Amino acid sequence: MKILSVSQIQKADEYTIKNEPITSIELMERASKTVAQWILKSYSKKYKICVLAGSGNNGGDGLAVARLLKSYGYKVTVLLVMGDKGSDDFNVNLNRLTTQNIPILGKLNAFSQRPAIFIDAIFGSGLSRDIEGAPAEVIQEVNSLDAHKIAIDMPSGLYADKASTSENIFRAEHTLSFQIPKLAFMMPENYQYVGKWHVLDIELHSDYLDNVETDYHLVQASDFSLPQLSPFAHKGTRGRATIIAGGYGKMGAAIIALKGALHSGIGLLTAQVCGASVNVVQSAIPEVLILQDENEYVLGTFHDYSKQDVVVIGPAIGFAQKTKELFIQLLKTFKGQLIIDADVITMLAEDEELLQFLPEGSILTPHIGEFDRLLGESLNHFDRLFKLKEFCKTYKVVMILKGKNTAVCSAEGEISFNSSGNAGMAKGGSGDLLCGILAGTNSFVKNTFVCAKLAVFLHGSIGDYAQQKSGDLYINPSGWMKYIKKAKDSVIN
């Protein structure tokens, strides 16, 4: 699913009006019906509804929604936040209200009914400056009330395409976005305003949507089409991977990563571990080959990796000088798919000269803390995404910036946000499992960017299945392996 800018969305509206053809007021009515029907399905008629209407087209949407909800049997009141004169479509819908016997207020304190739902239709996504004056006062007052709050298109005061710094932003419980999600929805700092967002299909013209170009997408299961395993496959054709992880006393990270790879399709899997930890791996995963490090308690021996398709390095590996030297040799010599995680990302951050040796096509998997150590503190998540794009384009690598709606960036600067996963996955070991899934997925998806997007989606889907079974508080990465098949089945044709 494409994520478009405000200007692109406006052009989509214009293209639809011209080429469907349909009038602007008819398109507004169609959009408003999707909002009213969503509310009808989500809230009973015991709620008293107050629509906060601005004077532009977002306000026109709100007025149409008020009229439709009234026809469905809700008790509806409208507050004209910016007066009774506005855009042409606003004026048309205001005139239509006169036949509905809907109270129209000039001040919020005249609405005191409970239980209440406030619907924000003040500014929407067309906002060009911070909100001040009377609209700001209304937003602050509504935010303080104990009521359900729904935003049409965008919470008023929140910018769609750039960071928002104002305190005068509507705090929605649900945001109903027309046709596509907005880039602002992907930003962690905006959750307090957006709440849960939902995309409502208003049938904008497919010709425009199919052909418009954007650097931003939302990944869904339907984006993938995976081949079935050949009946003539053997372990040699299903990929070879080595995972270098888990220093002494931290073998849990290695075990989780290894199991992730083994259950994701890899044919031959090798673990490089220090001497004191060999028995840990052999006992936990007998299918894994052992590449024993010459060091007893740290990882630091450079072996021959030339026959490996994938090498994963980093999970809980530690920061010994020998370990860093091993990492440097890998950077300089390994020709296969290199997956760089955790501790070795910190090594890159502490020694920026190593960046010149990053092999093109490498996959880096930082969480936000590791990312900020590598590229410096960011003002906000928009700023962080800009740095992400520039880094990937400069070094020709793929980076997975982990978090809610994990951002996967290609070497060309295209960013895909993940749609699977949940807060219960925020536990130690989750990233180790992702590394393993990346290694296993590479065995049948050779395009690095597609491999990264798929692995991230599968990882999140596994967490979603685990959440359904056990709940947010009780799921853990070591228990997720049994859900890998279900996650893969959801995307394999």
C-alpha positions as semicolon CSV with decimal commas, in nm:
position;residue;x (nm);y (nm);z (nm)
1;M;0,000;0,000;0,000
2;K;0,139;0,338;-0,102
3;I;0,178;0,620;0,147
4;L;0,130;0,952;-0,032
5;S;0,195;1,314;0,057
6;V;-0,087;1,563;0,114
7;S;-0,031;1,716;-0,229
8;Q;-0,047;1,372;-0,394
9;I;-0,373;1,295;-0,212
10;Q;-0,520;1,623;-0,332
11;K;-0,419;1,533;-0,687
12;A;-0,583;1,191;-0,643
13;D;-0,907;1,368;-0,547
14;E;-0,878;1,599;-0,847
15;Y;-0,803;1,312;-1,085
16;T;-1,101;1,115;-0,954
17;I;-1,336;1,412;-0,989
18;K;-1,221;1,469;-1,348
19;N;-1,195;1,109;-1,470
20;E;-1,461;0,907;-1,288
21;P;-1,628;1,156;-1,337
22;I;-1,783;1,273;-1,010
23;T;-1,846;1,612;-0,854
24;S;-1,649;1,721;-0,549
25;I;-1,962;1,728;-0,333
26;E;-2,050;1,374;-0,444
27;L;-1,699;1,254;-0,356
28;M;-1,734;1,422;-0,017
29;E;-2,065;1,242;0,036
30;R;-1,905;0,909;-0,054
31;A;-1,620;0,966;0,190
32;S;-1,858;1,078;0,463
33;K;-2,069;0,765;0,423
34;T;-1,764;0,547;0,492
35;V;-1,702;0,741;0,814
36;A;-2,065;0,724;0,926
37;Q;-2,085;0,352;0,853
38;W;-1,762;0,287;1,046
39;I;-1,908;0,467;1,348
40;L;-2,237;0,278;1,311
41;K;-2,047;-0,052;1,328
42;S;-1,825;0,059;1,617
43;Y;-2,048;0,251;1,862
44;S;-2,400;0,201;1,988
45;K;-2,662;0,471;1,967
46;K;-2,646;0,536;2,340
47;Y;-2,361;0,778;2,264
48;K;-2,432;1,148;2,210
49;I;-2,221;1,277;1,924
50;C;-2,068;1,620;1,883
51;V;-1,908;1,699;1,548
52;L;-1,638;1,968;1,564
53;A;-1,651;2,125;1,218
54;G;-1,400;2,365;1,067
55;S;-1,479;2,583;0,767
56;G;-1,289;2,390;0,497
57;N;-1,355;2,060;0,325
58;N;-1,270;1,861;0,637
59;G;-1,545;2,057;0,807
60;G;-1,770;1,974;0,512
61;D;-1,696;1,606;0,572
62;G;-1,793;1,651;0,934
63;L;-2,123;1,819;0,850
64;A;-2,212;1,539;0,607
65;V;-2,119;1,279;0,871
66;A;-2,342;1,457;1,124
67;R;-2,637;1,446;0,885
68;L;-2,583;1,078;0,804
69;L;-2,545;0,978;1,170
70;K;-2,867;1,161;1,248
71;S;-3,040;0,958;0,977
72;Y;-2,903;0,640;1,141
73;G;-3,072;0,733;1,469
74;Y;-2,789;0,894;1,669
75;K;-2,839;1,209;1,873
76;V;-2,604;1,455;1,701
77;T;-2,488;1,810;1,771
78;V;-2,257;2,022;1,555
79;L;-2,011;2,280;1,684
80;L;-1,904;2,531;1,418
81;V;-1,550;2,597;1,538
82;M;-1,471;2,864;1,277
83;G;-1,809;3,014;1,197
84;D;-2,081;2,943;0,941
85;K;-1,900;3,051;0,624
86;G;-1,650;2,830;0,449
87;S;-1,559;2,638;0,133
88;D;-1,824;2,570;-0,131
89;D;-1,870;2,209;-0,023
90;F;-1,882;2,314;0,343
91;N;-2,161;2,561;0,261
92;V;-2,359;2,298;0,069
93;N;-2,346;2,054;0,359
94;L;-2,431;2,323;0,613
95;N;-2,746;2,405;0,412
96;R;-2,836;2,036;0,404
97;L;-2,830;2,023;0,784
98;T;-3,127;2,256;0,808
99;T;-3,364;1,974;0,715
100;Q;-3,231;1,742;0,986
101;N;-3,316;1,934;1,303
102;I;-2,955;1,903;1,424
103;P;-2,854;2,155;1,694
104;I;-2,574;2,386;1,575
105;L;-2,363;2,538;1,852
106;G;-2,121;2,829;1,862
107;K;-1,955;2,732;2,190
108;L;-1,847;2,397;2,328
109;N;-1,981;2,455;2,679
110;A;-2,332;2,428;2,539
111;F;-2,269;2,055;2,480
112;S;-2,264;1,867;2,810
113;Q;-2,426;1,533;2,732
114;R;-2,273;1,200;2,831
115;P;-2,167;0,942;2,726
116;A;-2,018;1,139;2,440
117;I;-1,823;1,097;2,117
118;F;-1,639;1,396;1,975
119;I;-1,564;1,384;1,604
120;D;-1,279;1,606;1,488
121;A;-1,345;1,759;1,146
122;I;-1,172;2,093;1,201
123;F;-0,868;2,091;0,971
124;G;-0,780;1,739;0,853
125;S;-0,466;1,681;0,648
126;G;-0,462;2,020;0,475
127;L;-0,314;2,203;0,772
128;S;-0,039;2,450;0,678
129;R;0,042;2,616;1,013
130;D;0,007;2,555;1,386
131;I;-0,341;2,602;1,531
132;E;-0,402;2,909;1,746
133;G;-0,692;3,108;1,889
134;A;-1,045;2,972;1,927
135;P;-0,983;2,638;1,746
136;A;-0,686;2,570;1,974
137;E;-0,900;2,639;2,280
138;V;-1,167;2,398;2,157
139;I;-0,909;2,126;2,094
140;Q;-0,753;2,168;2,438
141;E;-1,091;2,158;2,609
142;V;-1,207;1,848;2,422
143;N;-0,875;1,676;2,493
144;S;-0,939;1,724;2,865
145;L;-1,282;1,558;2,856
146;D;-1,357;1,196;2,939
147;A;-1,513;1,091;2,609
148;H;-1,444;0,893;2,296
149;K;-1,263;1,093;2,029
150;I;-1,249;1,023;1,655
151;A;-1,055;1,219;1,393
152;I;-1,167;1,236;1,031
153;D;-0,871;1,199;0,793
154;M;-0,612;1,346;1,036
155;P;-0,617;1,472;1,395
156;S;-0,641;1,850;1,366
157;G;-0,308;2,016;1,442
158;L;-0,100;1,718;1,331
159;Y;0,099;1,755;1,010
160;A;0,085;1,463;0,770
161;D;0,428;1,500;0,608
162;K;0,649;1,668;0,868
163;A;0,710;1,686;1,240
164;S;0,455;1,862;1,461
165;T;0,570;2,066;1,760
166;S;0,250;2,241;1,871
167;E;0,060;2,132;2,183
168;N;-0,270;2,220;2,016
169;I;-0,332;1,881;1,853
170;F;-0,650;1,677;1,881
171;R;-0,588;1,353;2,071
172;A;-0,788;1,088;1,887
173;E;-0,871;0,741;2,007
174;H;-0,931;0,646;1,642
175;T;-0,826;0,817;1,320
176;L;-1,022;0,739;1,003
177;S;-0,794;0,801;0,707
178;F;-0,932;0,824;0,353
179;Q;-0,792;0,569;0,106
180;I;-0,434;0,552;0,240
181;P;-0,246;0,591;0,568
182;K;-0,045;0,908;0,627
183;L;0,329;0,915;0,688
184;A;0,268;1,080;1,026
185;F;0,091;0,763;1,144
186;M;0,422;0,574;1,132
187;M;0,594;0,807;1,380
188;P;0,617;0,683;1,740
189;E;0,573;1,031;1,885
190;N;0,238;1,071;1,706
191;Y;0,061;0,772;1,860
192;Q;-0,071;0,992;2,142
193;Y;-0,264;1,192;1,879
194;V;-0,349;0,932;1,615
195;G;-0,450;0,641;1,839
196;K;-0,557;0,345;1,628
197;W;-0,576;0,438;1,262
198;H;-0,804;0,285;1,002
199;V;-0,802;0,320;0,624
200;L;-1,144;0,377;0,464
201;D;-1,175;0,304;0,093
202;I;-1,343;0,597;-0,082
203;E;-1,272;0,460;-0,432
204;L;-1,025;0,718;-0,552
205;H;-0,938;0,651;-0,916
206;S;-0,713;0,346;-0,950
207;D;-0,530;0,484;-1,254
208;Y;-0,382;0,762;-1,044
209;L;-0,307;0,543;-0,742
210;D;-0,143;0,272;-0,952
211;N;0,088;0,512;-1,134
212;V;0,182;0,772;-0,875
213;E;0,537;0,727;-0,742
214;T;0,638;0,741;-0,377
215;D;0,929;0,638;-0,158
216;Y;0,696;0,519;0,118
217;H;0,484;0,204;0,141
218;L;0,304;-0,004;0,401
219;V;0,384;-0,376;0,372
220;Q;0,098;-0,625;0,387
221;A;0,069;-1,001;0,337
222;S;-0,071;-0,951;-0,013
223;D;0,258;-0,791;-0,122
224;F;0,436;-1,128;-0,121
225;S;0,418;-1,426;-0,349
226;L;0,649;-1,709;-0,250
227;P;0,727;-2,028;-0,443
228;Q;0,659;-2,372;-0,308
229;L;0,965;-2,582;-0,228
230;S;1,084;-2,786;-0,526
231;P;1,040;-3,164;-0,483
232;F;1,400;-3,200;-0,603
233;A;1,541;-2,962;-0,340
234;H;1,820;-3,085;-0,114
235;K;2,010;-2,927;0,173
236;G;2,273;-2,786;-0,059
237;T;2,018;-2,598;-0,269
238;R;1,834;-2,455;0,030
239;G;2,116;-2,225;0,135
240;R;2,406;-2,226;0,376
241;A;2,426;-1,987;0,668
242;T;2,667;-1,926;0,954
243;I;2,557;-1,735;1,262
244;I;2,830;-1,577;1,475
245;A;2,657;-1,483;1,797
246;G;2,638;-1,530;2,168
247;G;2,954;-1,469;2,366
248;Y;3,018;-1,678;2,676
249;G;2,722;-1,656;2,914
250;K;2,500;-1,503;2,642
251;M;2,417;-1,809;2,437
252;G;2,043;-1,748;2,456
253;A;2,076;-1,493;2,177
254;A;2,261;-1,743;1,958
255;I;2,013;-2,022;2,025
256;I;1,713;-1,802;1,936
257;A;1,880;-1,677;1,617
258;L;1,978;-2,031;1,515
259;K;1,629;-2,165;1,573
260;G;1,485;-1,877;1,373
261;A;1,706;-1,966;1,077
262;L;1,646;-2,339;1,107
263;H;1,268;-2,297;1,113
264;S;1,269;-2,044;0,829
265;G;1,397;-2,272;0,555
266;I;1,778;-2,279;0,560
267;G;1,935;-2,602;0,434
268;L;2,267;-2,609;0,619
269;L;2,315;-2,408;0,936
270;T;2,640;-2,348;1,118
271;A;2,704;-2,180;1,453
272;Q;3,039;-2,023;1,532
273;V;3,073;-2,031;1,910
274;C;3,354;-2,005;2,164
275;G;3,492;-2,329;2,301
276;A;3,315;-2,312;2,635
277;S;2,974;-2,288;2,465
278;V;2,992;-2,574;2,214
279;N;2,792;-2,814;2,428
280;V;2,518;-2,554;2,478
281;V;2,444;-2,541;2,105
282;Q;2,482;-2,914;2,044
283;S;2,239;-2,991;2,325
284;A;1,983;-2,730;2,224
285;I;1,990;-2,772;1,845
286;P;2,142;-3,100;1,726
287;E;2,080;-3,012;1,359
288;V;2,331;-2,724;1,373
289;L;2,692;-2,771;1,264
290;I;2,958;-2,628;1,496
291;L;3,237;-2,398;1,384
292;Q;3,441;-2,377;1,702
293;D;3,624;-2,056;1,777
294;E;3,986;-2,097;1,885
295;N;3,913;-1,878;2,186
296;E;3,761;-2,031;2,494
297;Y;3,543;-1,744;2,611
298;V;3,524;-1,486;2,330
299;L;3,456;-1,495;1,958
300;G;3,745;-1,384;1,742
301;T;3,863;-1,652;1,499
302;F;3,827;-1,579;1,129
303;H;3,733;-1,897;0,944
304;D;3,675;-1,973;0,578
305;Y;3,322;-1,848;0,505
306;S;3,353;-1,861;0,126
307;K;3,098;-2,141;0,087
308;Q;2,838;-1,965;0,300
309;D;2,549;-1,785;0,136
310;V;2,474;-1,586;0,451
311;V;2,669;-1,481;0,757
312;V;2,495;-1,325;1,055
313;I;2,715;-1,147;1,306
314;G;2,636;-0,948;1,615
315;P;2,370;-1,080;1,854
316;A;2,520;-1,069;2,207
317;I;2,866;-1,116;2,057
318;G;3,046;-0,879;2,294
319;F;3,307;-0,609;2,238
320;A;3,641;-0,786;2,274
321;Q;3,920;-0,659;2,048
322;K;3,948;-1,004;1,888
323;T;3,577;-0,991;1,808
324;K;3,614;-0,653;1,642
325;E;3,905;-0,782;1,433
326;L;3,692;-1,077;1,320
327;F;3,417;-0,835;1,220
328;I;3,663;-0,618;1,024
329;Q;3,791;-0,919;0,830
330;L;3,434;-1,018;0,745
331;L;3,359;-0,668;0,620
332;K;3,664;-0,675;0,396
333;T;3,642;-1,027;0,256
334;F;3,296;-1,188;0,272
335;K;3,116;-1,190;-0,064
336;G;2,781;-1,337;0,038
337;Q;2,483;-1,187;0,222
338;L;2,606;-1,020;0,541
339;I;2,356;-0,949;0,820
340;I;2,488;-0,704;1,082
341;D;2,316;-0,676;1,420
342;A;2,343;-0,552;1,776
343;D;2,697;-0,532;1,918
344;V;2,873;-0,497;1,583
345;I;2,645;-0,204;1,492
346;T;2,779;-0,039;1,807
347;M;3,131;-0,116;1,681
348;L;3,048;0,072;1,361
349;A;2,920;0,362;1,569
350;E;3,238;0,373;1,777
351;D;3,472;0,347;1,478
352;E;3,319;0,526;1,179
353;E;3,619;0,439;0,962
354;L;3,475;0,087;0,942
355;L;3,183;0,221;0,739
356;Q;3,405;0,247;0,433
357;F;3,431;-0,134;0,434
358;L;3,055;-0,203;0,448
359;P;2,980;-0,444;0,161
360;E;2,707;-0,322;-0,072
361;G;2,385;-0,511;-0,011
362;S;2,453;-0,576;0,357
363;I;2,152;-0,579;0,590
364;L;2,180;-0,383;0,915
365;T;1,920;-0,435;1,188
366;P;1,944;-0,162;1,457
367;H;1,683;-0,068;1,711
368;I;1,635;0,306;1,765
369;G;1,905;0,331;2,035
370;E;2,166;0,161;1,814
371;F;2,057;0,371;1,517
372;D;2,102;0,695;1,710
373;R;2,444;0,584;1,830
374;L;2,542;0,517;1,469
375;L;2,396;0,829;1,308
376;G;2,356;1,072;1,596
377;E;2,060;1,185;1,802
378;S;1,754;1,278;1,597
379;L;1,514;1,566;1,653
380;N;1,216;1,340;1,581
381;H;1,129;1,031;1,381
382;F;1,092;1,227;1,057
383;D;1,451;1,338;1,103
384;R;1,550;0,980;1,181
385;L;1,390;0,856;0,859
386;F;1,577;1,119;0,659
387;K;1,906;0,995;0,808
388;L;1,802;0,637;0,736
389;K;1,743;0,711;0,367
390;E;2,068;0,903;0,327
391;F;2,272;0,631;0,500
392;C;2,130;0,352;0,284
393;K;2,179;0,549;-0,037
394;T;2,535;0,647;0,059
395;Y;2,652;0,296;0,150
396;K;2,418;0,098;-0,080
397;V;2,286;-0,117;0,203
398;V;1,948;-0,224;0,337
399;M;1,863;-0,120;0,690
400;I;1,586;-0,244;0,918
401;L;1,503;0,021;1,179
402;K;1,318;-0,186;1,436
403;G;1,015;-0,070;1,631
404;K;0,640;-0,029;1,587
405;N;0,586;-0,020;1,208
406;T;0,949;-0,126;1,155
407;A;1,099;0,076;0,868
408;V;1,289;-0,121;0,602
409;C;1,496;0,102;0,374
410;S;1,640;-0,004;0,039
411;A;1,976;0,099;-0,104
412;E;1,784;0,345;-0,324
413;G;1,612;0,513;-0,029
414;E;1,268;0,350;-0,059
415;I;1,112;0,289;0,282
416;S;0,853;0,021;0,357
417;F;0,679;0,019;0,694
418;N;0,573;-0,311;0,844
419;S;0,208;-0,372;0,931
420;S;0,247;-0,681;1,151
421;G;0,366;-0,716;1,509
422;N;0,256;-0,592;1,851
423;A;0,383;-0,439;2,174
424;G;0,422;-0,780;2,337
425;M;0,723;-0,840;2,112
426;A;0,922;-0,571;2,295
427;K;1,138;-0,825;2,478
428;G;1,500;-0,930;2,474
429;G;1,559;-1,194;2,208
430;S;1,306;-1,059;1,960
431;G;1,577;-0,904;1,742
432;D;1,785;-1,223;1,761
433;L;1,493;-1,417;1,620
434;L;1,461;-1,164;1,337
435;C;1,826;-1,220;1,244
436;G;1,764;-1,590;1,216
437;I;1,451;-1,542;1,007
438;L;1,648;-1,310;0,777
439;A;1,910;-1,581;0,725
440;G;1,649;-1,847;0,654
441;T;1,441;-1,626;0,426
442;N;1,746;-1,545;0,215
443;S;1,755;-1,910;0,113
444;F;1,453;-1,859;-0,115
445;V;1,432;-1,479;-0,162
446;K;1,756;-1,345;-0,309
447;N;1,647;-0,984;-0,358
448;T;1,790;-0,821;-0,047
449;F;1,519;-0,557;-0,001
450;V;1,236;-0,805;-0,057
451;C;1,405;-1,055;0,175
452;A;1,427;-0,793;0,450
453;K;1,065;-0,685;0,409
454;L;0,941;-1,043;0,410
455;A;1,148;-1,145;0,713
456;V;1,023;-0,845;0,909
457;F;0,663;-0,918;0,813
458;L;0,695;-1,286;0,908
459;H;0,861;-1,191;1,235
460;G;0,572;-0,959;1,323
461;S;0,313;-1,214;1,215
462;I;0,472;-1,475;1,439
463;G;0,440;-1,231;1,727
464;D;0,076;-1,167;1,637
465;Y;-0,007;-1,537;1,645
466;A;0,172;-1,569;1,978
467;Q;-0,020;-1,270;2,115
468;Q;-0,352;-1,425;2,011
469;K;-0,258;-1,742;2,196
470;S;-0,097;-1,603;2,512
471;G;-0,153;-1,226;2,535
472;D;0,090;-0,935;2,535
473;L;0,254;-0,997;2,871
474;Y;0,333;-1,365;2,834
475;I;0,474;-1,414;2,486
476;N;0,848;-1,467;2,453
477;P;1,082;-1,517;2,154
478;S;1,199;-1,863;2,253
479;G;0,839;-1,985;2,236
480;W;0,754;-1,837;1,898
481;M;0,903;-2,107;1,675
482;K;0,578;-2,301;1,657
483;Y;0,410;-2,007;1,484
484;I;0,659;-1,971;1,197
485;K;0,467;-2,213;0,976
486;K;0,140;-2,025;1,026
487;A;0,310;-1,697;0,939
488;K;0,466;-1,841;0,624
489;D;0,142;-2,007;0,514
490;S;-0,022;-1,665;0,515
491;V;0,204;-1,543;0,233
492;I;0,285;-1,858;0,030
493;N;0,068;-1,918;-0,278
